[in-house]
Amino acid sequence: DAKTTQPPSMDCAEGRAANLPCNHSTISGNEYVYWYRQIHSQGPQYIIHGLKNNETNEMASLIITEDRKSSTLILPHATLRDTAVYYCIVSGLSYNTDKLIFGTGTRLQVFP
Amino acid sequence: ETGVTQSPTHLIKTRGQQVTLRCSSQSGHNTVSWYQQALGQGPQFIFQYYREEENGRGNFPPRFSGLQFPNYSSELNVNALELDDSALYLCASSLSRQVSNYGYTFGSGTRLTVV
């Protein structure tokens, strides 16, 4: 089962920041938080991941709370092309297999 | 660099038949994972291959099997197809088994319909 909880849907106006929350209260010390998104009819696309520090890349920022029990993905200036299902995933360091356990994600609708 | 390519893009099979889906990994990636995504659901992990050996398996029956070849391309085989096998099948490759070091690169998937 997925170890994360996300709202099923969110709306955001184009040009505004989209803040997508994720709860992962049972996260353990060696587990990372990953964000992927899936645009309709495509495979999931990696966005960003982090362990405990905040992270930023060209796509987004990831804010992880100090207790690591929740995080927020921030798309600073949402565009219509950011409309997608966003998955927050917790996955740990494993010598053998790091598999991604997807939940049902948050469907983000960006409107003009 | 090329991405992950999957073939075919769409497929219709009859219940009871067998199917083979193919995946060409991103250049340099030695690990490939397969996922099944039913309509309206998130992808579910089927199994992972690393250097031609199965390296972890999800909660799928043995009629789901796979292969990874020396060039790191991969196949997913499903025997005795059932109606519930209708789904989008996704292949994902990575530079390492430890996805915490590198993200996965997913293909666009094969849409399998079982009738």
HADDOCK unambig.tbl for C-alpha pairs under 7 A between the chains (distance, minus, plus):
assign (segid A and resid 32 and name CA) (segid B and resid 100 and name CA) 6.78 0.50 0.50
assign (segid A and resid 42 and name CA) (segid B and resid 108 and name CA) 4.67 0.50 0.50
assign (segid A and resid 43 and name CA) (segid B and resid 90 and name CA) 6.75 0.50 0.50
assign (segid A and resid 43 and name CA) (segid B and resid 106 and name CA) 5.39 0.50 0.50
assign (segid A and resid 43 and name CA) (segid B and resid 107 and name CA) 5.43 0.50 0.50
assign (segid A and resid 43 and name CA) (segid B and resid 108 and name CA) 4.37 0.50 0.50
assign (segid A and resid 43 and name CA) (segid B and resid 109 and name CA) 6.25 0.50 0.50
assign (segid A and resid 44 and name CA) (segid B and resid 106 and name CA) 5.97 0.50 0.50
assign (segid A and resid 45 and name CA) (segid B and resid 105 and name CA) 6.89 0.50 0.50
assign (segid A and resid 45 and name CA) (segid B and resid 106 and name CA) 6.70 0.50 0.50
assign (segid A and resid 46 and name CA) (segid B and resid 103 and name CA) 6.18 0.50 0.50
assign (segid A and resid 46 and name CA) (segid B and resid 104 and name CA) 6.71 0.50 0.50
assign (segid A and resid 93 and name CA) (segid B and resid 98 and name CA) 6.44 0.50 0.50
assign (segid A and resid 93 and name CA) (segid B and resid 100 and name CA) 6.22 0.50 0.50
assign (segid A and resid 94 and name CA) (segid B and resid 98 and name CA) 6.47 0.50 0.50
assign (segid A and resid 95 and name CA) (segid B and resid 98 and name CA) 6.83 0.50 0.50
assign (segid A and resid 96 and name CA) (segid B and resid 55 and name CA) 6.39 0.50 0.50
assign (segid A and resid 96 and name CA) (segid B and resid 97 and name CA) 6.66 0.50 0.50
assign (segid A and resid 97 and name CA) (segid B and resid 55 and name CA) 6.28 0.50 0.50
assign (segid A and resid 97 and name CA) (segid B and resid 56 and name CA) 5.83 0.50 0.50
assign (segid A and resid 97 and name CA) (segid B and resid 97 and name CA) 5.86 0.50 0.50
assign (segid A and resid 97 and name CA) (segid B and resid 98 and name CA) 6.67 0.50 0.50
assign (segid A and resid 98 and name CA) (segid B and resid 97 and name CA) 6.32 0.50 0.50
assign (segid A and resid 98 and name CA) (segid B and resid 98 and name CA) 5.51 0.50 0.50
assign (segid A and resid 98 and name CA) (segid B and resid 99 and name CA) 5.52 0.50 0.50
assign (segid A and resid 99 and name CA) (segid B and resid 45 and name CA) 6.88 0.50 0.50
assign (segid A and resid 101 and name CA) (segid B and resid 44 and name CA) 6.77 0.50 0.50
assign (segid A and resid 101 and name CA) (segid B and resid 45 and name CA) 6.88 0.50 0.50
assign (segid A and resid 102 and name CA) (segid B and resid 42 and name CA) 5.29 0.50 0.50
assign (segid A and resid 102 and name CA) (segid B and resid 43 and name CA) 5.87 0.50 0.50
assign (segid A and resid 102 and name CA) (segid B and resid 44 and name CA) 6.71 0.50 0.50
assign (segid A and resid 103 and name CA) (segid B and resid 42 and name CA) 5.42 0.50 0.50
assign (segid A and resid 104 and name CA) (segid B and resid 41 and name CA) 5.50 0.50 0.50
assign (segid A and resid 104 and name CA) (segid B and resid 42 and name CA) 4.91 0.50 0.50
